[in-house]
Every structure is written in C-alpha cells, then in structure tokens.
Amino acid sequence: MPKLYIFAIGGTGSRVVKSLTMLLASGVKTNYEIVPIILDPDASAADVSRTTRLLNNYRIINKSVDPNLKNSFFSNRIESLGDVVGASTGESISNEFRLNIADLHGGSFSKFIDYNSLDKSNDALISLLFSKSNLDLSLEVGFQGNPNIGSVVLNKFTESIEYLQFVQNFQKEDKIFIISSIFGGTGAAGFPLILKNIREGSASGHYNDHLKNAVVGAVTVLPYFKLDGDNSEAIQSSTFISKTKAALGYYHKNLSGNRSINALYYIGDNASNNYKNIVGGVGQKNDAHFVELASALAILDFADEATLNTENGRAVDPKYLEFGIDSIDLNNPIITFNNLALETQKRFKLPLTQLFFATQYLDNELSKTKKSPFAVEEPRIDDNFLNSQFYSSISAFLKEFKIWLAELKRNKLSFAPYYIVETTDTEGNITGFTTSDQDIFNFVTGIPKRQRSLWQKFKKSGDSYDIITGNLNSYSKGKNFSNAESKFLEIFSHATADSISDELF
C-alpha cells in the first residue's frame, strides 16, 4: 500500500495529527498507510507527548489484528518512519513518531550556531541578521515565535539520518502532507524549508526523482486562538496577524508563486478563545479545537484527490482550498453535525458516532455481558482478554478520545456533536465526560431517535444497550475470526453501525 508521509510541525502539527488519529480510529479510511513525522524542538512539549502516546497505542492496536480486516475501528495502518525503514531495508533507526533535531540540547541560539568561534566578518553578519535577544534565546522550549531562528535550526533536520532514510525510501506512488501554523515560529519556518528540500529531491548526496516530483499537500493554519499575558511575555498574540500577513506574502511568492505545492489548504478562526501564555514545556497543553479537526479532514481530502500531478518539480494545476461550514449562530457559536456541509458529514459523522457508542458500551455495559453469545463464542472476550495489553491500549486510547471530545466541546468555537458534560481535575484539566440520559440513542446533538410503530417497538424491546448487544450477538454468530482482537474490533464496528442505522440515521 502506498504511504502518506505527514510532516507535523510544532504544537499545531501535533494537535492536528491527534485529531486525524481519532478519525482513523473511528473507522474513517484512506488508501494510504499513514506515516507521521513530528518535528518540534520543544523536547518536553505536552501536546507532542499526548499525540505520540496516542499514536503508540494506535499502533499496538492496529498491529494486533488481522491485516486483512477492513472497514472497522483502527483498520487504517499508522507506522513510524522507523517502521517503514525497517520493513524496507532491515536497517534500524528510531521507531518514534517524534524525530530529534541534531545538536539541539536546550542551549541558546548563539551556542547552537557556535557564535563565539566566528571570525570577525561572520560575527558582523550574524549581528546584522539577529538581535542580542535572538542570540540569547533559549531553544529548550522552541523558537518562541521567531521563524528567522527556526529556519536556521530546522535546517539541521535535513542533515539527519532520518531524513536521508525518508529520501531513499520514498516511492513513486507515495504522497506528502505538511501541517504547520503560520503565526508562530516553528511552523512558519518549517513549512517552506521542508517543501524546498522535498523539491530538491536529495539528501547527503542521494537523489530521488520520485521525491522531487512528489504530490505534496499542506494545510497552513491561520490564527485561531489568543494568548493571555502582557507585553513582557515572549510570545504575544497581538503580533499574530502581522506575522501571518508577512508569511502569506512570502508563501505567495516562494511557494504558490513558483508552483512548489500541489494542494494548499487554508484554515483559521476569529480567535475568540484565550489560552494561557505558557512558553512550551509540560505546561503547554491546549484544548483540542475544531480548526484542528477540520485540518485533519483536509488531510483526508488530499489523500482522496487523484487528479494532482507534478512535472519537473513543479505542480501541474495546483489547488488552493478553504474550509467552511454550512451555517452557524454567531451569537452562540456551537457546531454540531447539522451545521456541517453534507459532504463533510458523510466523511465522519457515522464512524465518529460508532466509536462514541462503542466507548459508552465498554464503560457501562461490557462487564454485564460476559455470558452473552458474542463473548463466550471462540475466540472469547473474557477476563483474560480484558487483562491483555491489547485491551489496555484500547482503554488508554478511548480515555484520550473522551478527553478530546470534551475539549472540543469546551473550546471556542465549540464542537459539540454529543450531549456530554465535561469532567475536570482540580487544575481545570479535562479528565473525560458524563452523560445524563440513560438512552444512548439520545446522545447525538440535534438528531432525535427515530419514532417507531408499536410492532417495531415490540421487536426492538429492551434498553439501548440491549439493542447493541443483540447486534453484537447477531454479527458474531457463525463467523470465524483469526483472533480475539480482530473479533472485538470487527463486531463492535458492525454492531454500532447497525444500531445507529436502525435508531438514528
């Protein structure tokens, strides 16, 4: 299967990959193996850590099931660059999703460029290009809104063994997608730098014509949040718009102007929400935002687009796209499925709701169904299964899924496809959600449960979980499954789909 390499730059890149991973877990599919490559100089960034932990759990789940399993939860393959290289050449590089940048160990920018050893002429040049505050800037938590510094530091990535392996393993049918924000330091610097190196098609003297002529897409995320703080802070949201204008001007001339990119997606928001102004590290943990989910949808749209082409390193008929919603009440900016265009709804409304229902069933009902036919028929879904690493990874993933949904609902603008109430810890961090209705089919916002005739009500007697249990029993009956893990994902995927089709939409 061809691969879609995703360069996720900075905190925004990691959060978009997190949303994409949630969609793939729900059963949304591409025709590509997804290979995320996370680039962030902030070694302790909380958003990066949350995303890599999610990806690792997804990989454990996916690799435990039958590779021929289709149209179910977690069926789209996600691999690290190390996985790709190992399978292709047998060579060993890190199989982490986040890649390290050489010589970046938390020192100052002046130390990174070895400023003290420069001769007089180069010292003068550097002093002309960078201020004293630039030179003294600690790189421990990233570039702090300075793309001029980011462009120098990130250039080290293209000298790494990982980038060389990427260049050597890239195949003709593969694609590339780049995620970056335009209003900070890391993303604004990283996007044009990576694209430039892709179009050169080489690394360390190794040339790959397939890479030079790759189909490359990107989403450039415009400002969609503001930061608390005053003028003493290193990063000020008051500069976001001016930085965005400057970057757009550069992109127009050097990216779209020279046809370097095949498909460029633009997205942003009016930034009505405020985040704490925490400069990197473990404390920088932003709530999930609808803009990040829509950016993940851009990746899926790009993966499906078969008309894009590149000749001699230049895009043929490049596309420039924006994301919009069907309708919204500006006085109460809450998005549900009903506010989205039909094509967008078709993309993920059913699978996301399937995973939501499966999560509720596992939390509230599975322990009561140990004697149900679907559980006792071989291969069994019993206590041994529930204590396995596979189920532990499922539980950990779904815990993050619940936090993600609750964060999307709490944020501004709010994406609230389900009637849930977020739960928080003493520091205000979301820990999950609760629901108030006992009928699972009343959980989808703005979509009422179907009205049934008396005969249909009799035929479908029992509470909402009984309906799902019945479909689990029905789908599993008489089927052969390669292992319990494959059985678990397949029957829950089909049973939730059938239940939703009967009761909702």
C-alpha positions as CSV (number, residue, x, y, z in Angstrom):
1,M,0.0,0.0,0.0
2,P,1.4,3.5,-0.8
3,K,2.3,5.8,2.1
4,L,1.2,9.3,3.0
5,Y,4.1,10.9,4.9
6,I,2.8,13.7,7.2
7,F,5.2,16.3,8.5
8,A,3.6,17.7,11.6
9,I,5.5,20.8,12.7
10,G,5.2,22.4,16.1
11,G,2.3,22.2,18.6
12,T,-0.4,22.8,16.0
13,G,1.0,20.0,13.8
14,S,0.8,17.5,16.8
15,R,-2.7,18.5,17.6
16,V,-3.9,18.1,14.0
17,V,-2.3,14.6,13.9
18,K,-4.2,13.8,17.2
19,S,-7.5,14.7,15.5
20,L,-6.5,12.7,12.4
21,T,-5.7,9.7,14.6
22,M,-9.1,9.9,16.3
23,L,-10.8,9.9,12.9
24,L,-8.8,6.9,11.7
25,A,-9.5,5.0,15.0
26,S,-13.3,5.5,14.4
27,G,-13.0,3.8,11.0
28,V,-12.5,6.6,8.6
29,K,-10.2,5.2,6.0
30,T,-7.6,6.3,3.4
31,N,-6.0,4.3,0.7
32,Y,-2.6,5.1,2.3
33,E,-0.5,3.9,5.2
34,I,-0.1,7.0,7.4
35,V,3.5,7.9,8.4
36,P,3.5,10.8,10.8
37,I,6.8,12.6,11.3
38,I,6.6,15.1,14.2
39,L,9.1,18.0,14.3
40,D,9.2,20.1,17.4
41,P,12.3,21.4,19.1
42,D,10.5,21.5,22.5
43,A,11.5,18.2,23.9
44,S,9.1,18.3,26.8
45,A,6.1,19.7,24.9
46,A,2.9,18.3,26.4
47,D,0.9,18.4,23.2
48,V,3.6,16.4,21.4
49,S,3.7,13.9,24.3
50,R,0.0,13.4,24.2
51,T,0.0,12.8,20.4
52,T,2.9,10.4,20.4
53,R,1.3,8.4,23.3
54,L,-1.9,8.2,21.3
55,L,0.0,7.1,18.1
56,N,1.8,4.4,20.0
57,N,-1.4,3.0,21.4
58,Y,-3.0,3.1,18.0
59,R,0.0,1.2,16.5
60,I,-0.2,-1.5,19.2
61,I,-3.9,-2.0,18.5
62,N,-3.6,-2.0,14.7
63,K,-0.7,-4.5,14.7
64,S,-2.6,-6.9,16.9
65,V,-5.4,-7.6,14.5
66,D,-5.7,-9.4,11.1
67,P,-4.1,-7.1,8.5
68,N,-7.0,-8.1,6.1
69,L,-9.6,-6.7,8.5
70,K,-11.4,-3.9,6.6
71,N,-14.0,-1.3,7.5
72,S,-13.6,-1.5,11.2
73,F,-12.1,0.6,14.0
74,F,-8.3,1.1,13.9
75,S,-8.0,-0.6,10.5
76,N,-6.1,2.1,8.7
77,R,-2.4,1.4,9.2
78,I,-0.2,4.0,11.0
79,E,3.6,3.5,11.0
80,S,6.6,5.4,12.1
81,L,9.4,6.2,9.7
82,G,11.5,3.6,11.6
83,D,8.8,1.0,10.9
84,V,9.0,1.9,7.2
85,V,12.8,1.8,7.0
86,G,13.0,-1.5,9.0
87,A,10.4,-3.2,6.7
88,S,12.1,-1.9,3.6
89,T,15.9,-2.3,4.3
90,G,16.2,-4.1,7.6
91,E,18.2,-1.1,8.9
92,S,17.4,0.2,12.4
93,I,16.5,3.8,13.1
94,S,14.3,5.2,15.9
95,N,10.7,4.0,15.6
96,E,9.5,7.0,17.5
97,F,7.0,9.3,15.8
98,R,8.8,12.4,17.0
99,L,12.2,13.0,15.5
100,N,15.1,14.7,17.2
101,I,16.9,17.6,15.7
102,A,20.7,17.2,15.8
103,D,22.7,19.4,18.1
104,L,19.6,20.8,19.8
105,H,20.1,20.2,23.5
106,G,18.3,23.1,25.2
107,G,21.1,25.7,24.9
108,S,20.9,29.2,23.5
109,F,20.7,30.0,19.8
110,S,24.2,31.5,19.9
111,K,25.5,28.2,21.2
112,F,23.7,26.3,18.5
113,I,25.4,28.3,15.8
114,D,28.7,28.3,17.7
115,Y,28.7,32.1,17.7
116,N,31.8,32.6,19.9
117,S,34.0,30.9,17.4
118,L,33.0,33.0,14.4
119,D,35.6,35.2,12.7
120,K,35.1,39.0,12.6
121,S,33.3,39.2,9.3
122,N,30.9,36.4,10.1
123,D,30.3,37.9,13.6
124,A,29.3,41.1,11.9
125,L,27.0,39.3,9.5
126,I,25.3,37.4,12.3
127,S,24.9,40.6,14.4
128,L,23.3,42.2,11.5
129,L,20.8,39.4,11.0
130,F,20.0,38.6,14.6
131,S,19.4,40.7,17.7
132,K,21.1,40.1,21.0
133,S,17.8,38.8,22.4
134,N,17.7,36.4,19.4
135,L,21.2,35.1,20.1
136,D,20.5,34.7,23.8
137,L,17.2,32.9,23.2
138,S,17.0,29.5,24.9
139,L,15.9,26.8,22.5
140,E,14.8,24.5,25.2
141,V,11.1,25.2,24.5
142,G,11.2,26.0,20.8
143,F,11.6,29.2,18.8
144,Q,9.1,31.3,20.8
145,G,7.6,32.9,17.7
146,N,10.9,33.6,15.9
147,P,10.7,32.0,12.4
148,N,14.1,33.5,11.5
149,I,15.7,31.4,14.2
150,G,13.5,28.4,13.4
151,S,14.6,28.3,9.7
152,V,18.3,28.0,10.8
153,V,17.7,25.3,13.5
154,L,15.3,23.2,11.5
155,N,17.7,23.0,8.6
156,K,19.6,20.6,10.7
157,F,16.8,18.1,10.3
158,T,17.6,17.7,6.6
159,E,21.1,16.6,7.6
160,S,19.8,13.8,9.8
161,I,19.9,10.0,9.1
162,E,16.1,10.0,9.4
163,Y,15.7,12.5,6.6
164,L,18.2,10.6,4.4
165,Q,16.2,7.4,5.0
166,F,13.0,9.2,4.1
167,V,14.5,10.4,0.8
168,Q,15.8,6.9,0.0
169,N,12.6,5.1,0.8
170,F,10.1,7.4,-0.9
171,Q,8.3,5.7,-3.7
172,K,6.5,7.0,-6.8
173,E,3.0,6.3,-5.6
174,D,3.6,7.9,-2.1
175,K,2.4,11.3,-1.1
176,I,3.4,14.0,1.3
177,F,1.4,16.4,3.5
178,I,2.8,19.2,5.7
179,I,0.9,20.6,8.7
180,S,2.0,24.0,10.2
181,S,0.7,27.1,11.7
182,I,1.6,30.4,10.1
183,F,1.6,32.8,13.1
184,G,4.3,31.3,15.3
185,G,8.0,30.3,14.9
186,T,8.3,26.6,14.4
187,G,5.6,26.1,11.8
188,A,6.1,29.3,9.8
189,A,9.8,28.4,9.4
190,G,9.4,24.7,8.9
191,F,6.9,24.6,6.1
192,P,8.8,26.4,3.4
193,L,12.1,24.8,4.5
194,I,10.7,21.2,4.2
195,L,9.0,21.9,0.9
196,K,12.2,23.4,-0.5
197,N,14.2,20.3,0.4
198,I,11.5,18.0,-1.0
199,R,11.6,19.7,-4.3
200,E,15.4,19.4,-4.4
201,G,14.8,15.6,-4.1
202,S,18.1,14.9,-2.3
203,A,19.9,14.4,1.0
204,S,23.6,13.8,1.7
205,G,24.3,13.3,-2.0
206,H,21.5,10.8,-2.5
207,Y,18.9,11.9,-5.2
208,N,15.4,10.6,-5.6
209,D,13.4,11.8,-8.7
210,H,10.2,10.4,-7.2
211,L,10.6,12.7,-4.2
212,K,11.3,15.8,-6.4
213,N,8.1,15.0,-8.3
214,A,6.0,14.0,-5.3
215,V,2.5,15.2,-4.9
216,V,2.7,17.4,-1.9
217,G,-0.2,19.0,0.0
218,A,-0.2,21.2,3.1
219,V,-2.5,22.9,5.5
220,T,-1.4,26.3,6.8
221,V,-3.3,27.2,9.9
222,L,-4.0,30.9,10.4
223,P,-4.6,32.3,13.9
224,Y,-7.3,30.5,15.8
225,F,-6.6,31.4,19.4
226,K,-5.2,34.2,21.5
227,L,-2.9,34.2,24.5
228,D,-3.3,35.7,27.9
229,G,-0.5,37.9,29.1
230,D,1.1,41.3,28.8
231,N,3.9,42.9,26.7
232,S,6.5,41.3,28.9
233,E,5.7,37.8,27.6
234,A,8.0,36.2,24.9
235,I,5.1,35.4,22.6
236,Q,2.3,38.0,22.1
237,S,-0.9,37.2,20.2
238,S,-1.1,40.9,19.2
239,T,1.7,40.0,16.7
240,F,-0.1,37.0,15.2
241,I,-1.9,38.9,12.4
242,S,1.2,40.9,11.3
243,K,3.3,37.6,11.3
244,T,0.5,36.0,9.3
245,K,0.5,38.7,6.7
246,A,4.2,38.6,6.3
247,A,4.3,34.8,6.0
248,L,1.4,34.8,3.4
249,G,3.3,37.3,1.3
250,Y,6.4,35.1,1.4
251,Y,4.3,31.9,0.6
252,H,2.6,33.7,-2.3
253,K,6.0,34.4,-3.9
254,N,8.0,31.4,-2.9
255,L,5.5,28.5,-2.6
256,S,2.3,29.1,-4.6
257,G,4.1,31.6,-6.9
258,N,6.6,29.0,-8.2
259,R,4.1,26.1,-8.1
260,S,6.0,24.2,-5.4
261,I,2.8,22.9,-3.8
262,N,0.1,20.8,-5.4
263,A,-2.7,21.5,-2.9
264,L,-2.7,24.2,-0.2
265,Y,-5.4,24.3,2.4
266,Y,-6.1,27.5,4.4
267,I,-8.0,27.5,7.7
268,G,-8.4,29.8,10.7
269,D,-10.9,31.2,13.1
270,N,-11.7,34.6,14.6
271,A,-9.7,33.6,17.7
272,S,-12.4,34.2,20.3
273,N,-10.8,31.9,22.8
274,N,-7.8,32.6,25.1
275,Y,-5.1,30.1,26.1
276,K,-2.7,30.5,29.0
277,N,0.5,32.1,27.8
278,I,2.9,29.2,28.7
279,V,6.0,29.1,26.6
280,G,6.4,25.4,25.8
281,G,7.2,22.5,28.1
282,V,4.9,20.2,30.0
283,G,2.5,23.1,30.9
284,Q,1.6,24.0,27.3
285,K,-1.4,21.7,26.9
286,N,-4.1,23.3,24.8
287,D,-7.6,22.1,24.5
288,A,-8.5,20.4,21.2
289,H,-10.1,22.8,18.7
290,F,-12.4,22.4,15.8
291,V,-9.9,24.1,13.5
292,E,-7.5,21.1,14.2
293,L,-10.3,18.6,13.4
294,A,-11.1,20.5,10.1
295,S,-7.4,20.4,9.3
296,A,-7.4,16.7,9.7
297,L,-10.3,16.5,7.3
298,A,-8.1,18.4,4.8
299,I,-5.5,15.5,5.0
300,L,-8.3,13.0,4.2
301,D,-9.5,15.2,1.3
302,F,-5.9,15.4,0.0
303,A,-5.5,11.6,0.2
304,D,-8.6,11.1,-1.9
305,E,-7.6,13.6,-4.6
306,A,-6.4,11.7,-7.6
307,T,-6.0,14.5,-10.1
308,L,-2.9,16.2,-8.7
309,N,0.3,15.8,-10.6
310,T,3.9,17.2,-10.6
311,E,6.3,17.6,-13.5
312,N,10.0,18.6,-13.2
313,G,9.5,19.6,-9.6
314,R,6.5,21.9,-10.3
315,A,2.9,21.3,-9.5
316,V,0.5,21.0,-12.5
317,D,-2.7,22.9,-11.9
318,P,-2.3,23.4,-8.2
319,K,-5.3,23.7,-6.0
320,Y,-6.0,26.3,-3.2
321,L,-8.8,25.4,-0.8
322,E,-10.6,26.7,2.3
323,F,-12.9,25.0,4.8
324,G,-16.3,26.3,5.5
325,I,-19.4,25.2,7.5
326,D,-23.0,25.3,6.3
327,S,-24.4,27.5,9.0
328,I,-23.7,28.9,12.5
329,D,-25.3,31.2,15.0
330,L,-22.7,33.8,15.6
331,N,-24.3,34.7,18.9
332,N,-23.9,31.1,20.1
333,P,-21.1,29.6,18.1
334,I,-21.6,25.9,18.6
335,I,-21.0,23.4,15.8
336,T,-22.9,20.1,15.6
337,F,-23.1,17.7,12.8
338,N,-26.1,19.6,11.4
339,N,-24.0,22.7,10.9
340,L,-21.6,20.9,8.6
341,A,-21.9,20.5,4.8
342,L,-23.3,17.1,3.7
343,E,-20.0,16.0,2.2
344,T,-18.3,16.7,5.5
345,Q,-21.0,14.8,7.4
346,K,-20.6,11.9,5.1
347,R,-16.9,11.8,5.8
348,F,-17.0,11.2,9.6
349,K,-20.5,11.5,11.2
350,L,-21.2,7.8,11.2
351,P,-17.8,6.4,12.2
352,L,-17.2,9.0,14.9
353,T,-20.6,8.2,16.4
354,Q,-19.8,4.5,16.2
355,L,-16.6,4.9,18.2
356,F,-18.5,7.2,20.7
357,F,-21.2,4.5,21.2
358,A,-18.6,1.7,21.5
359,T,-16.8,3.8,24.2
360,Q,-20.0,4.2,26.1
361,Y,-20.8,0.5,25.8
362,L,-17.4,-0.6,27.1
363,D,-17.6,1.8,30.0
364,N,-21.2,1.0,31.1
365,E,-22.2,-2.4,29.7
366,L,-19.4,-4.8,28.8
367,S,-18.9,-6.1,32.3
368,K,-22.5,-7.2,32.4
369,T,-22.4,-9.2,29.2
370,K,-19.7,-11.8,29.9
371,K,-22.2,-14.6,29.3
372,S,-23.6,-13.2,26.1
373,P,-23.1,-15.3,23.0
374,F,-20.7,-12.8,21.4
375,A,-18.4,-13.0,24.5
376,V,-18.4,-16.8,25.1
377,E,-18.1,-18.0,21.5
378,E,-14.5,-18.6,20.4
379,P,-12.3,-16.7,20.4
380,R,-13.6,-15.5,23.7
381,I,-13.9,-12.0,25.0
382,D,-13.3,-12.9,28.6
383,D,-11.3,-11.8,31.6
384,N,-8.0,-12.9,30.0
385,F,-8.8,-10.7,27.0
386,L,-9.8,-7.8,29.2
387,N,-6.5,-8.0,31.1
388,S,-4.4,-8.1,27.9
389,Q,-2.0,-5.4,26.6
390,F,-4.3,-5.0,23.6
391,Y,-7.3,-4.1,25.7
392,S,-5.2,-1.9,28.0
393,S,-4.1,0.0,24.9
394,I,-7.8,0.2,23.8
395,S,-8.8,1.6,27.2
396,A,-5.9,4.1,27.2
397,F,-6.8,5.3,23.7
398,L,-10.5,5.7,24.5
399,K,-9.7,7.6,27.6
400,E,-7.9,10.1,25.4
401,F,-10.8,10.0,23.0
402,K,-13.2,11.1,25.7
403,I,-10.9,13.9,26.8
404,W,-10.6,15.0,23.1
405,L,-14.4,15.2,22.7
406,A,-14.8,17.1,25.9
407,E,-12.1,19.6,25.0
408,L,-13.7,20.2,21.6
409,K,-17.0,20.9,23.3
410,R,-15.4,23.3,25.9
411,N,-13.4,25.3,23.4
412,K,-14.4,28.3,21.5
413,L,-15.7,27.8,19.0
414,S,-17.3,24.7,20.4
415,F,-17.8,21.4,18.5
416,A,-20.5,19.6,20.4
417,P,-21.8,16.6,18.4
418,Y,-22.9,14.8,21.5
419,Y,-24.8,15.7,24.7
420,I,-21.9,15.4,27.2
421,V,-20.8,17.3,30.3
422,E,-17.0,17.5,30.7
423,T,-15.3,16.4,34.0
424,T,-12.2,18.2,35.3
425,D,-9.5,17.8,37.9
426,T,-8.6,20.4,40.5
427,E,-6.4,22.3,38.0
428,G,-9.2,22.5,35.4
429,N,-7.8,19.9,33.1
430,I,-10.5,17.8,31.4
431,T,-10.5,14.2,32.5
432,G,-13.5,12.9,30.5
433,F,-17.2,13.5,30.4
434,T,-20.5,12.3,31.8
435,T,-23.9,11.9,30.2
436,S,-27.3,12.5,31.8
437,D,-29.6,10.4,29.6
438,Q,-29.9,6.6,30.1
439,D,-30.7,6.0,26.4
440,I,-27.6,6.1,24.3
441,F,-29.6,7.0,21.2
442,N,-30.5,10.3,22.7
443,F,-26.8,11.4,22.9
444,V,-26.4,12.8,19.4
445,T,-26.9,16.6,19.4
446,G,-29.8,17.7,17.2
447,I,-30.6,14.2,15.8
448,P,-33.6,12.7,17.6
449,K,-34.1,9.0,18.0
450,R,-36.4,7.5,15.3
451,Q,-40.1,7.2,16.1
452,R,-41.2,3.5,15.8
453,S,-44.5,1.8,15.3
454,L,-45.8,-0.5,18.1
455,W,-44.6,-3.6,16.2
456,Q,-41.2,-2.1,15.8
457,K,-41.0,-1.2,19.5
458,F,-42.0,-4.7,20.4
459,K,-39.5,-6.2,18.0
460,K,-36.7,-4.0,19.4
461,S,-37.7,-4.3,23.1
462,G,-35.1,-3.6,25.7
463,D,-32.9,-0.6,26.5
464,S,-30.4,1.0,24.1
465,Y,-27.5,-1.2,25.3
466,D,-29.7,-4.3,24.7
467,I,-30.0,-3.3,21.1
468,I,-26.3,-3.1,20.6
469,T,-25.8,-6.4,22.5
470,G,-28.3,-8.1,20.2
471,N,-26.4,-6.8,17.2
472,L,-23.1,-8.0,18.6
473,N,-24.6,-11.5,19.1
474,S,-26.1,-11.5,15.6
475,Y,-22.9,-10.3,13.8
476,S,-20.6,-12.7,15.6
477,K,-22.8,-15.8,15.2
478,G,-21.2,-18.5,13.0
479,K,-18.2,-16.4,11.9
480,N,-14.6,-17.3,12.0
481,F,-12.1,-14.8,13.4
482,S,-8.4,-15.0,13.3
483,N,-8.0,-13.9,16.9
484,A,-10.0,-12.2,19.7
485,E,-8.5,-8.8,18.9
486,S,-9.8,-8.9,15.3
487,K,-13.2,-10.2,16.5
488,F,-13.5,-7.5,19.1
489,L,-12.9,-4.6,16.7
490,E,-15.0,-6.1,13.8
491,I,-18.1,-7.0,15.8
492,F,-18.2,-3.7,17.7
493,S,-17.7,-1.7,14.5
494,H,-20.5,-3.6,12.7
495,A,-22.9,-3.7,15.7
496,T,-22.7,0.0,16.4
497,A,-23.1,0.8,12.7
498,D,-26.3,-1.4,12.5
499,S,-27.7,0.1,15.7
500,I,-27.1,3.6,14.6
501,S,-28.7,2.8,11.2
502,D,-31.8,1.4,12.8
503,E,-32.2,4.0,15.5
504,L,-30.8,7.3,14.3
505,F,-29.5,7.9,10.7
